Each structure stands twice: as C-alpha cells, then as structure tokens.
Amino acid sequence: MPDTMANSSVGTVPQPGTGSGLQPDRFDRDGQDQLVDVNDLHAALPGIRRLRNWAHEALAVQPGESAVEIGSGTGSEVIAFADLVGPTGSAIGVEPDPNLLAAAERRARKAGSTAKFQPGDAYGLPFGNDTFDVALCERVFQHLTGPARAAGEIARVLKPGGRVVVMDSDWGTAIVHPGDRHVVHEVIETMIAGTTNPFAGRRLAGQLTAAGLVVDDIGSHALIQDGGIGAGALVARIADMAVARGSITERQRDQLIADLEAGAATGDSHLSVTIFAVAAHKPL
Ligand SMILES: C[S@@+](CC[C@H](N)C(=O)[O-])C[C@H]1O[C@@H](n2cnc3c(N)ncnc32)[C@H](O)[C@@H]1O
C-alpha cells in the first residue's frame, strides 16, 4: 500500500519529517489545516529555502518547458515553475493528499497562476512516457516503502534529456545536543525505527542511477532547529517512545530533557538533520 502522509500520524508512531531541526512533518491532526500549516512552517525554514534555490538553479527551467512536481504539497514550487515556463509551457503538481491538493489549487487560483494540480501517487504517475522536461520531488521519498519504484516512475515520465531534482532527509545525520550520548543514540534510533524510509537522503543517488538516470550533482543542507525553541516537542515525544520500548529509562529521559532545556537556556543547543538533493538527467 502506498505510504502517503495521509495514513501516518504522530502520536502512536513517530513520523519525523525534515522540519525545523527535529519537527514532525505533521502533528496529530483533527483539522486538516494543521497539515497545511506544518507544510508552510517547513517551507519557511532557511535550510529548505536554500536547498530549493539550489534545486531551481540546477533545474534551470526555461520558458515553454513542461514541469512536474511529485508530492507537490501546498504547491509553492509548481506555482514557481508555472511562472518560469510562462504561457507556452506547463506546470503540474501531483499530490495524493486531497487537503493539500485543495490548498494548492486555492493558492494557485489566488495567485492567478496557470499551475495545475492533480491527484496521483509517486508509485504510478498519471502520465505517459517521456512527458516532462523537468521534475521535482521534495521530501517525499522518506515516506515511501518502495522509493526505487518512484525513481523508476520519475525516469519514465522524463523526456530524454529531461532534468530532475529529488531531495530528502537522512535521519542517520540527526544531531541532538546536549545530552548523554547513549541516551541520545537510543532516542534517534527510536525515531529511525518509526520512519518509513529513514535513510532516504543517502539512497537517492543510487536509486536514480538504478532507474537509468545520470547524476549530475549532489547538494545538502542541515536543517537546524532554532535554539530558542528548547528541547522541542518531537524530541520529548520520541524520548517517551524510547522509554516505552525499553531503550532508555524514565530517569534518562528526564535527564535528557533537562539537559536540552539547560542547553537551550545558555545557547549551547543543537538539533538538526541533514537533507540531501540530487540533480540528475535522463540520457538522450
Ligand atoms: C514533507 S511534504 C512535502 C511537500 C512538498 N513536496 C513540499 O516540499 O512542500 C511530503 C509530501 O509527500 C506526499 N506524499 C506522501 N506519499 C506520497 C506518495 N506515495 N506519492 C506522492 N506523494 C506522496 C505528501 O502528501 C506530502 O505532500
């Protein structure tokens, strides 16, 4: 079954994302707006902004081209693509979550953009072979049980010579400081155990290569949580889960939270995860 964000929830299963340092991609959500809010929060992060700039530079979208974003969320990048391709080109976003799709459509309308959105899944893109000049897939692979299949779909829908950027986090790069190293290790391991594809970032180049694409460049940015935020709700929640699965004791959890709060108070605090972006093209 496709691993969409719609069937995951933070609360029983840790669902780390690539947010502000260590924030989840979504919170327990009664209202759909929360998901949109989280998306906006992440989009505003300096690390995401820098990597998106890198992606746009690598893709160098031209007027008249056709562009697609897979897992387009609230649609900001598709709207940016629509501006770049102009009236003679096309920009479309594919998104399985109906609420995100609706938000993206609303925003495109409001912006007077020609960006289009349609429901769809990375495992079976609703397009023919050799359709697009440009593709983008940002922070989707971490949610996929079958990322290699998604890479194959991207390769299929790209025209020969078409360019793609795929970017995602790698939870093997997570840093939680300060704190006892063993306790921190167990908390990060708990987070990794609850993520569908926790090492997505390091696997991107290999998966795109296996799909027949040629890797041109790899970029990265650490997403660093604002030190003023303190221990961070997700770290506290994951620490609770580490206790529940017997990896750390309650005392160790309490000490970790105390260490993080003390660190935040003095500016000696660092919560981060690194996100990697791979630029590739389909050979002629
Ligand atoms: C962290 S959000 C990123 C959204 C958008 N790419 C952005 O950068 O703002 C992850 C996105 O992946 C989408 N997603 C999850 N599983 C997917 C799948 N199987 N196929 C396509 N998109 C998927 C989610 O619905 C969500 O829009």
The ligand as a Tripos MOL2 file, in Angstrom:
@<TRIPOS>MOLECULE
LIG
   27    29     1     0     0
SMALL
NO_CHARGES

@<TRIPOS>ATOM
      1 C1          7.0010   16.9320    3.5760 C.3       1 LIG1
      2 S1          5.6680   17.0000    2.4500 S.3       1 LIG1
      3 C2          6.4830   17.8740    1.1300 C.3       1 LIG1
      4 C3          5.5250   18.5450    0.2210 C.3       1 LIG1
      5 C4          6.1680   19.3330   -0.9250 C.3       1 LIG1
      6 N1          6.9680   18.4740   -1.7570 N.3       1 LIG1
      7 C5          6.9920   20.4570   -0.3760 C.2       1 LIG1
      8 O1          8.2040   20.3760   -0.4770 O.co2     1 LIG1
      9 O2          6.4270   21.3900    0.1860 O.co2     1 LIG1
     10 C6          5.5880   15.3440    1.8160 C.3       1 LIG1
     11 C7          4.6460   15.2080    0.6410 C.3       1 LIG1
     12 O3          4.7400   13.8980    0.1180 O.3       1 LIG1
     13 C8          3.4500   13.4960   -0.2680 C.3       1 LIG1
     14 N2          3.4450   12.0390   -0.4090 N.ar      1 LIG1
     15 C9          3.4710   11.1080    0.5540 C.ar      1 LIG1
     16 N3          3.3930    9.8830   -0.0020 N.ar      1 LIG1
     17 C10         3.3350   10.0510   -1.3500 C.ar      1 LIG1
     18 C11         3.2380    9.1920   -2.4760 C.ar      1 LIG1
     19 N4          3.1800    7.8710   -2.3220 N.pl3     1 LIG1
     20 N5          3.1900    9.7240   -3.7040 N.ar      1 LIG1
     21 C12         3.2390   11.0680   -3.8770 C.ar      1 LIG1
     22 N6          3.3270   11.9330   -2.8550 N.ar      1 LIG1
     23 C13         3.3720   11.4400   -1.6030 C.ar      1 LIG1
     24 C14         2.5950   14.0300    0.8590 C.3       1 LIG1
     25 O4          1.2290   14.0080    0.5980 O.3       1 LIG1
     26 C15         3.1730   15.4220    1.0200 C.3       1 LIG1
     27 O5          2.6170   16.3430    0.1360 O.3       1 LIG1
@<TRIPOS>BOND
     1     1     2 1
     2     2     3 1
     3     2    10 1
     4     3     4 1
     5     4     5 1
     6     5     6 1
     7     5     7 1
     8     7     8 2
     9     7     9 1
    10    10    11 1
    11    11    12 1
    12    11    26 1
    13    12    13 1
    14    13    14 1
    15    13    24 1
    16    14    15 ar
    17    14    23 ar
    18    15    16 ar
    19    16    17 ar
    20    17    18 ar
    21    17    23 ar
    22    18    19 1
    23    18    20 ar
    24    20    21 ar
    25    21    22 ar
    26    22    23 ar
    27    24    25 1
    28    24    26 1
    29    26    27 1
@<TRIPOS>SUBSTRUCTURE
     1 LIG1         1 GROUP 0 **** ****
